[in-house]
Amino acid sequence: MTHVLLLVAYTGRETAGNAYQGPTVATVERYLYEALERLGLLPSETTPNETLERTGRTDAGVGARAMLYLARLRRWPGLSEDSAGEVNVEIEPTMSHLVTHPDTPWGCTPESVAVLSASSCPVFTLNRFLPSCLRVLGASPVGGAPTGFSPRHDCVARHYRYVLGLHCDASAVARAKDVAHRFLGSHDWTNFCRLEQDQQGVSRIRQIYTATVTIDDAQRCVFEVVGSAFLYHQIRYMASALLHVMEGHVDPDLIAERLNPGIDAELDTSNFKLVPAYLLTYCHGYYRQKLPLVISLAAERELGLHFLRYPEFGLNGRVQTTPDLAIPSRRRQALKQ
């Protein structure tokens, strides 16, 4: 059996999430599994849950710019790291700003991706079997996945973004920035998640490395957060808290009081309406291991054209080629939804 890493982008609106939910439900993993099956790459008598392992689960409506998958396949044709035509790719470090807490995962550093010239590219072929809402951005060559590697368990930080609004008042943005700063560090997020019955007694302490509110080039107010991991609906409740503060419905000090609740201090989260999922995007994960990902020039060109035709990917024709957000200098530009 061959283990291959697949870096995947999807829009979210056309699927019921990324996790497999059966052969009749439109999910990212159903489409991936069916495409791999049609190409004859799956072991016999396998299931999607046995074949695909992901960094994390996303709900219906949530998009992803770079979700890493490990695929357990019968074979993986084509590319190898020593193929001819490798192009040097400059990288833009993304870990240097994670200095807001001493537990920053310093071991994570971006790695470049080899853009290879190859007559046969499995990524190019695979994308032709996928719906327009889903694309594979790159794949590891045969043997490229580190031994024992897990996209979920080896991911030390995850980066999400949520669009809070358009043309927001400057004072409202300032209040949101203040609250976002209070999110930093290690907290018990019981008051900012959906409590599942089967998770009673499970620790809800999570580490937040960065939490920022900025205005992008399209004048959207964007909340970006990087954390060790997140609870169910945690980011959407965090965004809801920011919106309540921006609109003047909640005092920022009250948000701080709702962090790290005592045994009898749990908040009725029904006070915070769960904000829509379609404004949330999973950006990428951070890994300590070097993760070689390759793609043919033909597949790269096809991806660029595809993202121009479908701007909802938020990639603006630029292939976002690693889980560490390494950006080719020739295409470095502001991300836009």
C-alpha positions as CSV (number, residue, x, y, z in Angstrom):
1,M,0.0,0.0,0.0
2,T,1.2,3.5,-0.9
3,H,0.7,6.5,1.3
4,V,0.3,9.8,-0.6
5,L,-0.3,13.3,0.7
6,L,-2.9,15.4,-1.1
7,L,-3.3,19.1,-0.6
8,V,-7.0,20.0,-1.3
9,A,-8.9,23.3,-1.8
10,Y,-12.7,23.5,-1.8
11,T,-15.4,26.2,-1.7
12,G,-17.7,24.6,0.9
13,R,-21.0,25.9,-0.4
14,E,-21.8,23.0,-2.7
15,T,-21.0,20.3,-0.1
16,A,-22.3,19.0,3.2
17,G,-18.9,19.3,4.7
18,N,-15.6,17.5,4.0
19,A,-16.2,14.3,6.1
20,Y,-17.7,11.3,4.3
21,Q,-21.4,10.8,5.1
22,G,-22.4,8.1,2.7
23,P,-22.5,7.5,-1.1
24,T,-25.5,9.8,-1.6
25,V,-24.3,12.9,0.3
26,A,-22.3,15.5,-1.5
27,T,-19.1,15.8,0.6
28,V,-15.4,16.5,-0.3
29,E,-14.4,13.0,0.7
30,R,-17.1,11.3,-1.3
31,Y,-15.9,13.1,-4.4
32,L,-12.2,12.4,-3.7
33,Y,-12.9,8.7,-3.0
34,E,-15.0,8.3,-6.1
35,A,-12.3,10.0,-8.3
36,L,-9.6,7.8,-6.9
37,E,-11.8,4.7,-7.4
38,R,-12.4,5.6,-11.1
39,L,-8.7,5.9,-11.6
40,G,-8.1,2.5,-10.2
41,L,-5.9,3.7,-7.3
42,L,-7.8,2.2,-4.4
43,P,-7.1,-1.1,-2.6
44,S,-9.8,-3.7,-2.9
45,E,-12.7,-3.7,-0.4
46,T,-11.7,-0.4,1.2
47,T,-13.9,2.4,2.6
48,P,-13.5,6.2,2.5
49,N,-12.8,6.4,6.2
50,E,-10.0,3.8,5.8
51,T,-8.6,5.5,2.7
52,L,-8.6,9.2,3.6
53,E,-7.3,10.9,6.7
54,R,-7.6,14.7,7.0
55,T,-6.2,17.6,9.1
56,G,-9.6,18.5,10.4
57,R,-13.3,18.4,9.8
58,T,-15.2,21.3,8.3
59,D,-19.0,21.9,8.3
60,A,-21.3,22.4,5.4
61,G,-20.6,25.8,3.9
62,V,-17.0,26.1,5.2
63,G,-14.3,26.3,2.6
64,A,-10.7,25.4,2.7
65,R,-7.7,26.8,0.9
66,A,-5.2,24.1,1.8
67,M,-6.6,21.0,3.6
68,L,-4.0,18.2,3.9
69,Y,-5.1,14.6,3.3
70,L,-3.2,11.3,3.7
71,A,-4.5,8.8,1.1
72,R,-3.8,5.1,1.5
73,L,-3.7,3.8,-2.1
74,R,-3.0,0.7,-4.0
75,R,-0.6,2.7,-6.2
76,W,0.3,6.3,-7.2
77,P,1.5,6.8,-10.8
78,G,3.7,9.4,-12.3
79,L,5.7,12.0,-10.5
80,S,8.9,11.6,-8.5
81,E,11.0,14.1,-6.7
82,D,13.9,13.8,-9.2
83,S,11.7,14.5,-12.3
84,A,13.2,17.0,-14.7
85,G,12.3,20.6,-14.9
86,E,12.1,21.6,-11.3
87,V,11.4,25.3,-10.7
88,N,12.9,27.1,-7.7
89,V,10.1,28.5,-5.6
90,E,10.6,31.3,-3.2
91,I,8.8,31.0,0.1
92,E,7.3,33.5,2.4
93,P,7.7,32.6,6.1
94,T,4.5,32.6,8.0
95,M,5.6,31.4,11.5
96,S,7.6,34.5,12.5
97,H,4.5,36.4,13.7
98,L,3.5,33.6,16.1
99,V,5.1,35.3,19.1
100,T,2.1,36.1,21.2
101,H,2.5,33.2,23.6
102,P,5.6,31.2,24.8
103,D,4.1,27.9,23.6
104,T,4.5,28.9,20.0
105,P,5.3,25.8,17.8
106,W,8.7,27.1,16.7
107,G,9.5,23.8,14.9
108,C,7.1,24.7,12.0
109,T,8.8,26.2,9.0
110,P,7.6,26.6,5.5
111,E,8.9,24.3,2.9
112,S,9.0,25.0,-0.8
113,V,7.1,22.9,-3.3
114,A,8.7,21.6,-6.5
115,V,6.8,22.5,-9.6
116,L,7.8,19.8,-11.9
117,S,7.5,19.2,-15.7
118,A,6.1,15.8,-16.3
119,S,4.3,14.2,-19.2
120,S,1.9,12.3,-16.9
121,C,0.6,14.0,-13.8
122,P,-1.8,12.2,-11.4
123,V,-2.9,15.6,-9.9
124,F,-3.8,16.9,-13.4
125,T,-5.8,13.7,-14.1
126,L,-7.4,13.5,-10.7
127,N,-8.7,17.1,-11.0
128,R,-10.5,16.2,-14.2
129,F,-12.7,13.7,-12.2
130,L,-13.6,16.2,-9.5
131,P,-16.5,18.8,-9.4
132,S,-15.7,22.4,-9.9
133,C,-16.0,23.2,-6.2
134,L,-13.0,20.9,-5.4
135,R,-9.4,20.8,-6.5
136,V,-6.2,19.0,-5.5
137,L,-3.3,21.6,-5.4
138,G,-0.4,19.2,-5.0
139,A,0.6,15.7,-4.0
140,S,3.6,14.0,-2.5
141,P,5.6,11.7,-4.8
142,V,5.7,8.0,-4.0
143,G,7.3,7.6,-0.6
144,G,6.9,11.3,0.1
145,A,4.7,10.9,3.2
146,P,6.9,10.6,6.3
147,T,6.6,7.2,8.0
148,G,3.8,7.2,10.5
149,F,2.7,10.7,9.5
150,S,-0.8,11.8,10.5
151,P,-2.3,15.0,9.0
152,R,-4.5,15.4,12.1
153,H,-2.2,14.4,14.9
154,D,1.0,15.9,13.5
155,C,-0.6,19.3,12.8
156,V,0.6,21.6,15.6
157,A,-1.5,24.7,14.6
158,R,-4.5,25.5,12.4
159,H,-5.3,28.8,10.7
160,Y,-8.9,30.0,10.0
161,R,-10.4,33.3,8.8
162,Y,-13.9,34.7,9.2
163,V,-15.4,37.6,7.4
164,L,-17.1,39.8,9.9
165,G,-18.5,42.5,7.6
166,L,-17.9,45.0,4.9
167,H,-17.1,48.7,5.3
168,C,-17.2,48.5,9.1
169,D,-17.1,51.5,11.4
170,A,-13.5,52.2,12.6
171,S,-14.6,52.3,16.3
172,A,-16.4,49.0,15.9
173,V,-13.2,47.5,14.4
174,A,-11.1,48.9,17.3
175,R,-13.5,47.2,19.8
176,A,-13.2,43.9,17.9
177,K,-9.4,44.1,17.9
178,D,-9.4,44.6,21.7
179,V,-11.5,41.5,22.2
180,A,-9.5,39.4,19.7
181,H,-6.3,40.3,21.7
182,R,-8.0,38.8,24.9
183,F,-8.5,35.5,23.1
184,L,-4.7,34.9,23.1
185,G,-3.2,32.2,25.2
186,S,-4.6,29.1,26.8
187,H,-8.3,29.2,27.8
188,D,-11.2,27.0,28.6
189,W,-13.6,27.6,25.7
190,T,-16.6,25.9,27.2
191,N,-18.6,29.1,26.6
192,F,-17.6,29.4,23.0
193,C,-18.5,26.0,21.6
194,R,-21.3,23.6,21.0
195,L,-21.4,21.1,23.8
196,E,-21.7,17.5,22.6
197,Q,-23.3,14.9,24.9
198,D,-20.6,12.3,24.1
199,Q,-17.8,14.8,25.0
200,Q,-18.8,15.4,28.6
201,G,-15.6,15.5,30.7
202,V,-13.4,16.1,27.8
203,S,-11.0,19.0,28.2
204,R,-12.0,22.2,26.4
205,I,-8.7,24.0,27.0
206,R,-7.2,25.2,23.7
207,Q,-4.2,27.4,22.9
208,I,-4.6,30.5,20.7
209,Y,-1.4,31.7,19.1
210,T,-2.7,34.7,17.1
211,A,-6.1,36.4,16.9
212,T,-6.3,39.5,14.7
213,V,-9.0,41.7,13.2
214,T,-8.0,43.6,10.1
215,I,-9.4,45.3,7.0
216,D,-8.4,43.7,3.8
217,D,-8.0,45.3,0.3
218,A,-11.7,44.7,-0.4
219,Q,-12.6,46.7,2.7
220,R,-13.8,43.5,4.5
221,C,-13.4,43.2,8.2
222,V,-11.6,39.9,8.7
223,F,-11.0,37.9,11.8
224,E,-8.0,35.5,11.6
225,V,-7.1,33.0,14.3
226,V,-4.3,30.5,14.7
227,G,-4.7,27.9,17.4
228,S,-3.4,24.4,18.4
229,A,-6.9,23.0,17.8
230,F,-10.5,24.1,17.9
231,L,-13.7,22.8,19.5
232,Y,-17.0,22.3,17.5
233,H,-18.3,25.7,16.3
234,Q,-15.7,27.5,18.5
235,I,-14.5,29.9,15.8
236,R,-18.0,30.8,14.8
237,Y,-18.9,31.5,18.4
238,M,-15.8,33.6,18.7
239,A,-16.8,35.5,15.6
240,S,-20.3,35.9,17.0
241,A,-18.8,37.4,20.2
242,L,-16.8,39.9,18.1
243,L,-19.9,40.9,16.2
244,H,-21.9,41.5,19.4
245,V,-19.1,43.7,20.7
246,M,-18.8,45.6,17.3
247,E,-22.6,46.3,17.4
248,G,-22.4,47.5,21.0
249,H,-24.6,44.7,22.4
250,V,-21.9,43.3,24.7
251,D,-19.2,44.9,26.8
252,P,-15.7,43.7,25.9
253,D,-15.0,43.0,29.6
254,L,-17.9,40.6,29.7
255,I,-16.3,38.5,26.9
256,A,-13.1,38.3,29.0
257,E,-15.1,37.1,32.0
258,R,-16.6,34.3,29.9
259,L,-13.2,32.8,29.2
260,N,-12.0,30.1,31.6
261,P,-15.4,29.5,33.3
262,G,-15.6,28.1,36.8
263,I,-17.6,24.9,37.5
264,D,-20.8,26.9,38.0
265,A,-20.1,29.7,35.6
266,E,-21.1,28.3,32.2
267,L,-22.7,30.7,29.8
268,D,-25.9,30.0,28.0
269,T,-24.4,30.2,24.5
270,S,-27.9,30.7,23.0
271,N,-27.3,34.4,23.9
272,F,-24.8,34.3,21.0
273,K,-26.4,33.4,17.7
274,L,-24.2,31.0,15.7
275,V,-22.9,33.0,12.7
276,P,-23.1,31.6,9.2
277,A,-20.7,28.9,8.1
278,Y,-20.1,30.2,4.6
279,L,-18.1,33.1,5.8
280,L,-15.5,30.8,7.5
281,T,-12.5,29.4,5.7
282,Y,-9.8,27.0,6.8
283,C,-6.6,28.5,5.5
284,H,-3.9,25.9,6.3
285,G,-2.1,23.9,8.9
286,Y,1.4,24.0,10.4
287,Y,3.7,20.9,10.5
288,R,7.1,20.4,11.8
289,Q,8.0,17.8,9.2
290,K,9.1,18.6,5.7
291,L,6.2,17.8,3.4
292,P,7.3,17.4,-0.2
293,L,4.4,18.2,-2.6
294,V,4.7,18.2,-6.4
295,I,2.6,19.2,-9.3
296,S,3.2,19.3,-13.1
297,L,3.4,22.6,-14.9
298,A,0.3,21.6,-16.9
299,A,-1.7,21.0,-13.7
300,E,-0.5,24.3,-12.2
301,R,-1.6,26.2,-15.3
302,E,-5.0,24.5,-15.2
303,L,-5.5,25.3,-11.6
304,G,-4.7,29.0,-12.2
305,L,-7.3,29.2,-14.9
306,H,-9.8,27.3,-12.7
307,F,-9.4,29.7,-9.8
308,L,-9.9,32.6,-12.1
309,R,-13.2,31.1,-13.3
310,Y,-14.3,30.3,-9.7
311,P,-13.2,33.2,-7.5
312,E,-15.1,31.7,-4.6
313,F,-12.0,29.6,-3.9
314,G,-10.4,32.9,-2.7
315,L,-7.1,32.0,-4.5
316,N,-7.2,34.5,-7.3
317,G,-5.6,32.2,-9.9
318,R,-2.7,31.6,-7.6
319,V,-1.9,28.1,-6.5
320,Q,-1.5,28.0,-2.8
321,T,1.0,25.2,-2.7
322,T,1.8,24.1,0.8
323,P,0.1,23.7,4.1
324,D,2.6,26.3,5.4
325,L,1.3,28.9,3.0
326,A,4.5,29.1,0.9
327,I,3.8,31.6,-1.9
328,P,5.7,31.8,-5.2
329,S,7.2,35.3,-5.5
330,R,5.9,35.7,-9.0
331,R,2.3,35.4,-7.8
332,R,2.5,36.9,-4.3
333,Q,-0.5,39.1,-3.9
334,A,-3.3,39.8,-1.4
335,L,-5.7,37.0,-1.0
336,K,-9.3,37.8,-1.8
337,Q,-12.4,35.9,-1.4
